[in-house]
């Protein structure tokens, strides 16, 4: 029963993150929503590891944490470059950036 509740919480986190990505146009809100979405997926992996007693989902969760850290660093660097060029952070401005 406890694993079911944790899976529901992870589904709620995933849904909140997905909703935030679909609704928001501001870059920082989208980045936070992606982090919430990834935390929901990681919580689901940890719950599966505890329920089955295997280590494989925990290893996958560690890789997901590492990928989330890299994603945050790349996302923040892109948002900083947008802010330096345009003075505001809006995702629609990504079309105008010429690398």
Secondary structure as UniProt FT lines:
FT   HELIX           2..23
FT   HELIX           27..52
FT   HELIX           56..86
FT   HELIX           91..96
//
